[in-house]
């Protein structure tokens, strides 16, 4: 019980230190900190949107949020053809899909994922391309919310105490088991003492479990599904923003220029995937061919995500250093791609936006489109 009291005192006296919000970014309107985002959970006309897969979402999502898996945001047929490229989806399809998630045109959207960034930026790229500007990316994602949620901190401490108390009973439990197994007759007093210890321990465990059940009701990150009422969402064709998205024809032109002019080209194509995909060893979904776009610069997405500190992006200074190292400079027109565009590719485009780059575009559909088009060249 001393451990239990210690847990309750700790949770009651805990204070929080606010995190730096901007980290030196030029465009500081894209991200929202966990401290600011947590105030919006459950608010009217605010929807938190998880870009992670349905399985990940069910294991833990911000209360009241919906799932829009970044990998599935683009819509292509079985041959990889996107019929409304460079848009991720045709307008009527996008309207129906967004509305089904309980989102209308007046909704403020907070895009998030576990913490790494790609899937959240996929949601961000998807919505901004359709002209929805009232959207933020939660820096640090679900993990950042859990770190500052008092209920979660209390819950974690109680779980630690429960484990410690269970461990305290193991010697007594094992002694009784071993005696039975080895047919050793314990004295009545010793047997009674061990059984009483185990029973007292079970009582303590139950007390903590009851507290866990109560605290769990107040957690900001929960398991399972959410039910939302569908709304009407309308896309204004005049507000569609093609600034940061590109179709294969545009990327093909950039590739041809790179192959012709090398480092003197005014274009850069970033392949944000892992080496197994780049060399064609690993193929995904229904893509016919593996490999990469000739002339691409290989810069895997995890070099710009701050995995060590569980933040979606490194600081502006660190991002600039990474891009400078790879010769990715603001004077170039930059295309980023991955498997589908909304994800690892959009992570790069969002990062470059954060540090002030302007001519940056996600190749929507990415390798799903390029790898299935037999008229387009590739390298392995």
HELIX and SHEET records of a PDB file:
HELIX    1   1 UNK A    2  UNK A   13  1                                  12    
HELIX    2   2 UNK A   34  UNK A   37  1                                   4    
HELIX    3   3 UNK A   38  UNK A   40  5                                   3    
HELIX    4   4 UNK A   54  UNK A   59  1                                   6    
HELIX    5   5 UNK A   70  UNK A   72  5                                   3    
HELIX    6   6 UNK A   91  UNK A  100  1                                  10    
HELIX    7   7 UNK A  118  UNK A  129  1                                  12    
HELIX    8   8 UNK A  141  UNK A  148  1                                   8    
HELIX    9   9 UNK A  150  UNK A  181  1                                  32    
HELIX   10  10 UNK A  188  UNK A  216  1                                  29    
HELIX   11  11 UNK A  237  UNK A  239  5                                   3    
HELIX   12  12 UNK A  248  UNK A  261  1                                  14    
HELIX   13  13 UNK A  262  UNK A  264  5                                   3    
HELIX   14  14 UNK A  275  UNK A  278  1                                   4    
HELIX   15  15 UNK A  301  UNK A  303  5                                   3    
HELIX   16  16 UNK A  316  UNK A  325  1                                  10    
HELIX   17  17 UNK A  344  UNK A  354  1                                  11    
HELIX   18  18 UNK A  366  UNK A  370  1                                   5    
SHEET    1   A 5 UNK A  31  UNK A  32  0                                        
SHEET    2   A 5 UNK A 135  UNK A 138  1                                        
SHEET    3   A 5 UNK A 108  UNK A 112  1                                        
SHEET    4   A 5 UNK A  46  UNK A  50  1                                        
SHEET    5   A 5 UNK A  66  UNK A  67  1                                        
SHEET    1   B 2 UNK A  61  UNK A  62  0                                        
SHEET    2   B 2 UNK A 221  UNK A 222 -1                                        
SHEET    1   C 5 UNK A 245  UNK A 246  0                                        
SHEET    2   C 5 UNK A 360  UNK A 363  1                                        
SHEET    3   C 5 UNK A 333  UNK A 337  1                                        
SHEET    4   C 5 UNK A 267  UNK A 271  1                                        
SHEET    5   C 5 UNK A 297  UNK A 298  1                                        
END                                                                             
